[in-house]
Amino acid sequence: MQNEANRYFSPEIRILFINSARLMGMWNFGNLSAPYWRFYWNNKAGASVCLSGRKYPLIPSNFMLIPPDTPFSSACMKNEVSQFYVHFTAGAPFINMEPHIFSFPADSHSLELAQEGLKLVEGKKHDVVRLSMASLSLIAETIMKIPVKKFKKQISDIRILGAMKALEDNPSTYVSNPELARKANMSINAFLRLFRQHTGTSPQLYSRNKRIDKACILLHCSEMDIKHIADQTGFCDRYHFTKVFCRVRGETPCEFRRHQMI
């Protein structure tokens, strides 16, 4: 029997993108909401992000974390600023968070890692392993500073967790409500009520949103064309995929792909 003391937590952090940018007054965007986390560090003052009318300056002594689906905007003055940034996903409890912008003071060791990361990614050839490990360290150290009260209560009902996993693991395959209810050993109506109680939505809308989330990741992290992404996420064609994507994200897949590499 496994000793309780030997059970460990895995944050399931997955890096999607690491890069740097010379902003120079050209970092002015509207809604940058996306289904993944962002980590920002700027080597000079002059840029900021905004959420619900509140402005958050990016300064060299602080790291910034932005949870998934936070509808923030960005701005930069005309002075040149170098920005090091990481896009990533994470598992529970770092999921389903309310829109927020976190700005935390950085200690000397973390600042050295951020400076090294910026230097590595700006070089023509860089050590991918070193860059990735430095970025993971920065993410782990910074995300640990989020107050516990900011995390939503996690779903514990194994029937609903099983249904959610079935929908998430097979985004290109349709799974019906009766099939989900049967796997949960529940009547259809009881299952649907319980699913909505825990998730706030229906299984099919949950599936649709997760398919669009996967599409966002593919648009951001791959060079797949729109037709292929539509196929990978279970849409019958590019037209239907674009229509649903616009309804969920408020922009076309092409528009999302253009402005998410920041």
N, C-alpha and C positions, 0 to 999 in steps of 0.2 A: 504494500500500500504506500502510495506516495506521501511523503512527509509534507504537511501544510507549509512548513518553513521553506521548502524547496520549490514552491510554486512561484513563478515569475510572471511579470507583466510585459507584454510586447506592445509598443505603441504603433506598430505597423506603419512606420514612416516610409514613404516611397517618394524619392526625388523624381520630379518630372522634368525640371529644367533649371539650369544654373547659367547665369550670364551676367554681363555688366553692360552699362550704357553710359554714354556721355550725353547728359540731358540738354544743356545749353539752351534752355528756354523752350524746348520742343516736347515737353512732357505734359501736355495739356489735353486731357481726355475726360469724357463724361462718365457714364456708368461703366465700371470695369468689373462688375460682378462675374464670378466664375466659380465652378464647383471644386476649387482646390485652395489651399492655403498659399499665402505669399509672405516671404521674409524679405525685408528691405534694410539695407544699410547704405547711407550716403557719406562720402568723405568730406563734404562741405555742406553748409546750410544753403538754402535757396529754393528747395522744393518742398512740397507739402501734399497731403491728401486730405480729403474732406468727406465727412459723413454726416448727413442730417443737419447741414449748416454749420457744423463744427470743424474747424481747421486744425490739422495735426502736422506740425513741421517735422521734416526729416532732418535730424541733426547728427553730427559725427559721434556724439557721446551716447546715442540711443539706438536700439534696434526696434524695428517695427514689425508686428505680426498682424495679418489680416485674415480672419477666418473665411471659409468658403461662403459664397453667395452673399457677400457684403457689397451693397451697391455704392461703392465709393467713387470719387472722382479724383483727378490728380492735376497738379499745377507746378510750374517751374519758372523762376525768373530767368533773366538772360545770362546770368553768370554761369560758367561751366561747372558742372557737378558730375562726379563719377559715382555711379550707383552699382552696388553689388546686390543681386537679388536671386532668390531661390523660390521656385514653385513646387509644392509638394502636397501629398495627401497623407492622412493619418487615420488610424482606427479609433475605436471608442477609448476614452470618453471625448476624444477631440473631434467629434462629428456632431452634426445637427445643432451647432451653436447659433445663438442669436447674432445678427450683424453687429460687428464691433471693430474698433481699431485699438490695438494694444501697442503702447510705446513704453519700452523698458530701458533703464540705464544699463549700459554694458560695462562689465568689469574689464580689467586690463588684458587678461588672457583671451577673452572673447573678442576684444577689439583686435588683438594680434591675429586671431584666426580670420576675422573679416577682412583685414588688410591683406593677409596672405591670399585669401580667396579672390579678392579683387585683382591682385597681381597675377595670380595663376590664370584666371580666366581671360585676362587682357593679353597674356603672352601668346605668341604664335603657336607654340607647342607647350602643353602643360601636362602635369601628372594628374591623370583622371582620377586615380585612386586617392591621391592626397586631397584633391579638390572636393571629391565626394565625401570623404571622411570629415574634412573640416566643416563642410556644409551641414552634415548630419549632427556634428557636435554643436554647432551654432543653433540649429533648430531645437535639439533636445534641451539645451541649457535655457533657451528663451521660452519655449512652450511650457516649461515647468514653472515659470513665474506667473502664469495665468491663475487668478484666484479660483478656488474650487467652486465658489458660488456661481461662477460664469458657466459651468458645465450643466447641461440638461440632465435630468434623471434618465438613466439608460433603461431600455426595454429589457425585462427579465423573463417574460413569458416565452418558454421554449417553443411553443406552437407558432407564435408570431415571428420569432427569430428564425425559425425554420422556413417559414413562408417567405420572409424577406430575403433570406439567403438563396432560396430557389429562384426568386425573381432576379436577383442581382447576378447570380452565376450563369444565367442563360439569357442574356439580353436580346439575343437574336431569335429566341424560341418563345412562342406564345404558350403561356401556362394559364389555363382557365381557372376561374374561381371555384368551380366544383372540384377540380383536381387539387387545388391548394387546400380546400376544406377537407377533402378525403385524407390527404397526407397529415393534416392536423387532427384527424379523428373527430371532426366536429360537423354539425349541420352547416349548410351554406350560410343561412341567415345569422346563426350564432358566430360563425367565423368572421363574416363581414363586419358585424358589430364590434367584435373584439379587435379586429385589424384596424378599423377606423379609430377606436378608442385609444390604441397605442401609437398610431402613426399620424392620425389627423386626416387621413385620406383613404381612398379605396385601393385595393391591390393593383388594379389596372392602371390607375393614375400614378401610383407609386412606381410601377414597372416603367411607365412612359418616362417619368422624370429621371429614373436611373439610366434608362437608355440614352436620354439626352445628355446626362452627365458623362457617360462613357464617350459619347460623340464629341463632347467638348474636349476631353482628354486626347482623343485621337486627332482632332483638329489642331490641338496645341502641340502635341508631341510626335506627330508623324507627318509624313508627306503624302498620305493616302488622298486620293481624290474624293470629292463629295459623294459620288455614286458608290464607291467602295465602302465608305464610312456608313452610308445609309444601309447597305447590305449587312455590314458587320453588327449593326445595332437593331436589326429586325424590322426595317422599314421596306415597304414594297418597291419604292423607287425614290429617286432624288427629289422629285416634286413633292411627294407626301412628306418626306423627311424635312425638307426646307420649311414646309407649311407648319409642321408641328414644332420644329426648332424655333421659328419666329414666335409662335404662340407662347412657348415656355420661356425663351430667353429674351424676347423683344428685339431681336436682330437676326439677320440671315447667318448661316454657317460661314459664309465668306467674310462677312463683316466681323464676326467673332474671331476668326483666324487672323485677320489683319491686325487687330489691336490688342491681342492677348500676349504677345511676346514681350511684355514689359513688366 
